[in-house]
Structure formats: structure tokens, C-alpha cells
Amino acid sequence: MALIQWNDSLSVGIVEIDRQHQRLVAMINELHDAMRQGKGKDILGKIINGLVTYAGTHFKTEEKYFDQFQYPEATTHKKEHSDFTQKVAEFKGKFDTGQAVLSLEIITFLSNWLQHHINVIDKKYGPFFNQKGLR
């Protein structure tokens, strides 16, 4: 069973960003499933690496639109991205060196962060970008 179920309540009203959010949801679900199935460190590491890389790609997409449309909350939003990237990089470093294992705590953090970020932080820019013609 999926940890996060995508539904329309998670939509920000911008097709490109919704698709990226759906991919992030799928990747967190994939990581959760692999952990529950007891997959090895190599497989978990590959999934984590993919998630980190794709999150960076997604953040660049959002930030491109922040700059293009002069989104008034861009600085605060970019700080959220930076904080998340730093926290996940720290975890990834510990995981890669064997100092940390993938745990329910990490999966819960990723799941909660993404859902909160979409529902509270990202939802703020949907109407702003829609008014600028971005859908």
C-alpha cells in the first residue's frame, strides 16, 4: 500500500509542477516499499540518490518560475528548498557511510515534509502563477 496517495487535493493547478509532484510521491512510495520489503542497501541507496536528484530538478523548475514571474514569496520558498536539500544531504551522507540506516523516521520525515510543502507552501503560488498565465 502506498504511503502517500496522490489526489486532486495535492494539485497546485500547474500541470508541469503537478507531474513533478506526482513523481516525487511515487519515489517516496518506492523507497517506502523497498524498505518494507527489506531490500538491500544498494537498492535503497539508488532510490535515495534518484530522489535527491529529482527533488533538485523539481526545485529548479519552481525557482525558475519564481524568478520569471517575480513571485513575492520566492526568498522564503527557496529557503525551504535549501533546508530540505541540506537535511536530506546530511542523511544521505550518513547512509552512504553506514552511520545511519533507512528508518521509518526518515520515511515519515520525507512523506510529511512533501505533503506539508505541497499543501501549505506550494499551494500559495498556484493562484499567483495562474494569474500570470501559467497552468
C-alpha positions in Angstrom: 0.0 0.0 0.0 1.3 3.5 -0.9 2.5 5.7 1.9 1.2 8.8 0.1 -1.8 8.7 -2.2 -1.8 11.3 -4.9 -5.2 13.0 -5.4 -6.5 16.3 -6.7 -6.2 17.9 -3.3 -2.4 17.9 -3.9 -2.7 19.8 -7.2 -1.3 23.3 -7.4 -3.0 23.9 -10.7 0.1 23.9 -12.8 0.4 20.7 -15.0 4.3 20.6 -15.1 4.6 21.0 -11.4 1.8 18.6 -10.6 3.5 16.0 -12.7 6.8 16.6 -10.8 5.0 16.3 -7.5 3.4 13.1 -8.6 6.9 11.7 -9.5 8.2 12.7 -6.0 5.2 11.0 -4.4 5.9 7.9 -6.4 9.6 7.9 -5.5 8.8 8.2 -1.8 6.4 5.4 -2.1 9.0 3.3 -4.0 11.5 4.0 -1.2 9.0 3.0 1.5 8.1 -0.2 -0.4 11.7 -1.1 -0.8 12.4 -0.6 2.9 9.3 -2.6 3.9 10.4 -5.5 1.6 13.9 -5.5 3.2 15.7 -4.5 0.0 19.5 -4.2 0.3 21.5 -1.1 0.9 22.5 -0.8 -2.7 18.9 -0.7 -3.9 17.8 1.7 -1.2 20.8 3.9 -2.0 19.9 4.1 -5.7 16.4 5.1 -4.8 17.6 7.7 -2.4 20.1 9.1 -4.9 17.3 9.3 -7.5 15.0 11.1 -5.1 17.7 13.6 -4.1 18.5 14.3 -7.8 14.9 14.6 -8.8 14.0 16.9 -5.9 16.8 19.2 -7.1 15.4 19.2 -10.6 11.9 19.9 -9.3 13.2 22.8 -7.1 15.0 24.3 -10.1 11.7 24.2 -12.0 9.8 26.0 -9.3 12.6 28.6 -8.7 12.8 29.3 -12.5 9.1 30.3 -12.3 9.7 32.3 -9.1 12.3 34.4 -10.9 10.5 34.6 -14.2 7.2 35.9 -12.6 8.8 37.7 -9.7 7.0 35.6 -7.1 6.8 37.7 -3.9 7.5 34.8 -1.5 10.4 33.4 -3.5 13.1 34.0 -0.9 11.2 32.2 1.8 10.2 29.4 -0.5 13.8 28.9 -1.7 14.9 28.7 1.9 12.5 25.8 2.4 14.1 24.1 -0.6 17.6 24.8 0.7 16.8 23.5 4.2 15.2 20.3 2.8 18.2 19.7 0.5 20.7 20.2 3.3 18.8 17.8 5.7 18.4 15.1 3.1 22.1 15.5 2.0 23.1 15.0 5.7 21.0 11.9 5.9 22.3 10.6 2.6 25.9 11.1 3.7 25.3 9.2 6.9 23.5 6.4 5.0 26.3 6.2 2.4 29.0 5.8 5.1 27.0 3.3 7.2 26.4 5.8 10.0 22.6 5.7 9.5 20.1 3.2 8.3 16.9 3.9 6.5 14.2 4.0 9.1 10.5 4.7 9.5 11.6 8.1 11.0 13.3 9.1 7.7 10.4 7.9 5.5 7.9 9.7 7.8 10.0 12.9 7.5 10.1 12.7 3.7 6.4 11.9 3.5 5.3 14.6 5.9 7.6 17.2 4.5 6.5 16.7 0.9 2.8 16.7 1.8 3.1 19.8 4.0 5.3 21.5 1.5 2.7 20.9 -1.3 -0.4 21.6 0.7 0.8 24.7 2.6 3.8 26.2 0.8 3.3 25.3 -2.8 -0.4 26.0 -2.8 0.4 29.6 -2.2 2.0 30.1 -5.6 -0.7 28.2 -7.7 -3.1 31.2 -8.0 -0.3 33.6 -8.4 1.2 31.7 -11.4 -2.3 31.0 -12.8 -2.9 34.8 -12.9 0.3 35.1 -14.9 -0.9 32.6 -17.4 1.0 29.5 -16.1 -1.3 26.5 -16.0 
